[in-house]
Amino acid sequence: MTARLALGMVCGAIATATLFWIMQYLIGSADQRFDDAMRGSFVDFVRIKKDEVIERRQLKPRKPPAPEIPPPQPPTPKLAKPTASAEKIAILAVPVTTDIELTAGGFSLGVGEGDYLPLVKVAPIYPPRAVSRGIDGYCIIEYTVTRAGTTKDARVVEDQCTSSLFESASVAAALKFKYKPRVIDGEPVEVSGVRNKFTYELEK
């Protein structure tokens, strides 16, 4: 019984020592293989600064294409030349008397009393809208001749204008008229109710 126990202890000691030796060998060899494997997997990077030269491309502008030949201009349409006339109406036919006085030193020309007389009459501007529409017609304007020979208070006579297009042009022309004023007892006086007819006709 004692011999078996001693033999078992000896065998156990040998087995234990063998296992320890095997474990030590495995641990040592494993560490060495791990170090070699890790050493081979690491890469050492060394960054080297390169001399870089930036080249810029110089873009040259493209030459513009030659201009296209424009199409020929269409002929200018010929419009009828507008004409406007100013006709005097409603002017009383009062004669103007002229006296010639003879004196010892010669003679002088004196103008006596008389009614107003037109000196300057301005033709109105033919309205462009009436020209484009080919409208003819007339317009009668009533105004006052002042003591200075000018005109004022010009207005269109009711139902005496064929188109509203002629109204403003006729009034503007009437206000530019000049008259010799009416003279009574040597003093000029105003004359109201003077009328003038403006006729608008397009050349055919």
C-alpha positions as CSV (number, residue, x, y, z in Angstrom):
1,M,0.0,0.0,0.0
2,T,2.8,2.4,0.8
3,A,4.7,1.5,-2.3
4,R,1.7,2.3,-4.5
5,L,1.2,5.6,-2.8
6,A,4.8,6.6,-3.3
7,L,4.7,5.5,-6.9
8,G,1.6,7.6,-7.5
9,M,3.1,10.6,-5.9
10,V,6.3,10.3,-8.0
11,C,4.2,9.9,-11.2
12,G,2.1,12.9,-10.2
13,A,5.1,15.0,-9.6
14,I,6.6,14.1,-12.9
15,A,3.3,14.8,-14.7
16,T,3.0,18.1,-12.9
17,A,6.6,19.1,-13.8
18,T,6.0,18.1,-17.4
19,L,2.8,20.2,-17.6
20,F,4.6,23.2,-16.1
21,W,7.4,22.9,-18.6
22,I,5.0,22.5,-21.5
23,M,3.1,25.6,-20.4
24,Q,6.2,27.7,-20.0
25,Y,7.4,26.6,-23.5
26,L,4.0,27.5,-25.0
27,I,3.9,30.9,-23.3
28,G,7.4,31.8,-24.4
29,S,6.9,30.7,-28.0
30,A,3.5,32.4,-28.2
31,D,4.9,35.8,-27.1
32,Q,7.8,35.6,-29.6
33,R,5.4,34.8,-32.5
34,F,3.1,37.6,-31.4
35,D,6.0,40.1,-31.4
36,D,7.1,39.0,-34.9
37,A,3.6,39.2,-36.2
38,M,3.0,42.6,-34.7
39,R,6.3,43.9,-35.8
40,G,5.5,43.0,-39.4
41,S,2.1,44.6,-39.4
42,F,3.2,48.1,-38.3
43,V,4.1,50.5,-41.0
44,D,6.2,53.6,-40.3
45,F,5.1,56.6,-42.3
46,V,7.5,59.4,-43.0
47,R,5.9,62.4,-44.6
48,I,8.2,64.2,-46.9
49,K,7.3,67.7,-48.0
50,K,7.3,68.0,-51.7
51,D,8.2,71.2,-53.7
52,E,5.0,71.9,-55.5
53,V,4.7,74.6,-58.1
54,I,1.1,75.6,-58.9
55,E,0.7,76.3,-62.6
56,R,-2.2,78.6,-63.5
57,R,-3.7,78.3,-66.9
58,Q,-4.2,81.6,-68.6
59,L,-7.5,81.5,-70.4
60,K,-7.5,83.6,-73.5
61,P,-10.8,85.2,-74.4
62,R,-12.5,83.7,-77.3
63,K,-12.7,85.9,-80.4
64,P,-16.3,87.1,-80.8
65,P,-18.1,85.7,-83.9
66,A,-18.5,88.0,-86.8
67,P,-21.7,90.1,-86.7
68,E,-24.5,88.8,-88.8
69,I,-25.6,91.0,-91.7
70,P,-28.8,92.7,-90.5
71,P,-31.9,92.2,-92.7
72,P,-32.7,95.1,-95.0
73,Q,-34.9,97.8,-93.5
74,P,-38.5,97.8,-94.8
75,P,-39.5,100.9,-96.8
76,T,-40.8,103.7,-94.7
77,P,-44.6,104.0,-95.2
78,K,-45.7,107.2,-96.8
79,L,-48.4,108.9,-94.7
80,A,-50.6,111.6,-96.1
81,K,-49.2,115.0,-95.2
82,P,-51.6,116.6,-92.8
83,T,-52.6,120.2,-93.4
84,A,-54.6,122.4,-91.1
85,S,-56.0,125.7,-91.9
86,A,-57.5,128.5,-89.8
87,E,-60.5,130.2,-91.2
88,K,-61.9,133.4,-89.8
89,I,-65.6,133.5,-89.1
90,A,-68.1,135.7,-87.2
91,I,-66.1,138.9,-87.6
92,L,-68.2,141.9,-88.1
93,A,-67.5,143.8,-91.3
94,V,-66.9,147.2,-89.7
95,P,-64.8,149.5,-92.0
96,V,-61.6,151.1,-90.8
97,T,-61.5,154.8,-91.5
98,T,-58.1,156.4,-92.4
99,D,-57.8,160.2,-92.2
100,I,-54.9,162.1,-93.9
101,E,-54.2,165.3,-92.3
102,L,-52.2,168.0,-94.2
103,T,-50.2,170.5,-92.1
104,A,-47.9,173.3,-92.9
105,G,-44.9,171.1,-92.4
106,G,-46.2,168.3,-94.5
107,F,-48.7,165.6,-93.8
108,S,-49.3,162.8,-91.3
109,L,-51.2,159.6,-91.5
110,G,-53.7,159.1,-88.6
111,V,-55.8,156.0,-87.9
112,G,-59.3,156.6,-86.6
113,E,-61.6,154.3,-84.7
114,G,-62.3,150.9,-86.0
115,D,-63.0,147.2,-85.2
116,Y,-60.4,144.6,-84.4
117,L,-58.4,143.1,-87.2
118,P,-56.4,139.8,-87.3
119,L,-52.7,140.3,-87.5
120,V,-51.3,136.8,-86.8
121,K,-53.0,133.5,-87.1
122,V,-51.3,130.2,-86.3
123,A,-52.3,127.0,-87.9
124,P,-52.9,124.2,-85.4
125,I,-50.8,121.0,-85.2
126,Y,-52.7,118.1,-86.8
127,P,-53.2,115.6,-83.9
128,P,-51.1,112.4,-84.5
129,R,-54.0,110.1,-83.5
130,A,-56.2,111.7,-86.0
131,V,-53.5,111.3,-88.7
132,S,-53.1,107.6,-87.9
133,R,-56.8,107.1,-88.1
134,G,-57.3,109.1,-91.2
135,I,-59.8,111.5,-89.6
136,D,-60.8,114.8,-91.3
137,G,-63.0,117.5,-89.8
138,Y,-63.2,120.9,-88.3
139,C,-63.5,122.6,-84.9
140,I,-64.9,126.1,-84.1
141,I,-63.4,128.0,-81.2
142,E,-64.8,131.0,-79.4
143,Y,-62.6,133.4,-77.5
144,T,-62.1,137.0,-76.4
145,V,-59.8,139.6,-78.1
146,T,-58.2,141.7,-75.4
147,R,-57.3,145.3,-75.4
148,A,-53.6,144.3,-76.0
149,G,-54.6,142.3,-79.1
150,T,-54.1,138.9,-77.6
151,T,-56.7,136.2,-77.1
152,K,-58.1,134.6,-73.9
153,D,-60.9,132.4,-72.6
154,A,-60.7,130.1,-75.7
155,R,-63.3,127.3,-75.7
156,V,-64.9,124.8,-78.1
157,V,-68.3,125.8,-79.3
158,E,-70.8,123.1,-78.4
159,D,-71.7,120.7,-81.2
160,Q,-69.3,122.6,-83.5
161,C,-66.3,120.1,-83.4
162,T,-66.4,116.9,-85.5
163,S,-64.0,115.0,-83.3
164,S,-62.7,115.5,-79.8
165,L,-59.2,114.8,-81.2
166,F,-59.2,118.4,-82.7
167,E,-60.3,120.3,-79.5
168,S,-57.0,120.8,-77.7
169,A,-55.0,121.6,-80.8
170,S,-57.6,124.1,-81.9
171,V,-57.7,125.9,-78.5
172,A,-53.9,126.0,-78.3
173,A,-53.7,127.6,-81.8
174,A,-56.5,130.2,-81.0
175,L,-54.6,131.4,-77.9
176,K,-51.6,132.3,-80.2
177,F,-53.6,134.7,-82.4
178,K,-52.7,138.4,-82.5
179,Y,-55.2,141.1,-83.3
180,K,-55.3,144.9,-83.8
181,P,-57.7,145.6,-80.9
182,R,-61.1,147.4,-81.3
183,V,-60.8,151.1,-80.7
184,I,-63.7,153.2,-79.4
185,D,-63.3,156.9,-78.5
186,G,-59.5,156.5,-78.9
187,E,-59.4,153.6,-76.3
188,P,-58.9,149.9,-77.1
189,V,-61.7,147.7,-75.7
190,E,-62.1,143.9,-75.4
191,V,-64.3,142.0,-77.8
192,S,-65.8,138.7,-76.7
193,G,-67.6,136.0,-78.7
194,V,-65.1,136.0,-81.5
195,R,-65.1,132.7,-83.3
196,N,-62.6,130.9,-85.6
197,K,-63.1,127.7,-87.6
198,F,-60.1,125.3,-87.8
199,T,-60.3,122.9,-90.7
200,Y,-58.4,119.6,-90.7
201,E,-57.9,117.8,-94.0
202,L,-55.5,115.0,-95.0
203,E,-53.9,115.1,-98.4
204,K,-55.5,112.5,-100.7
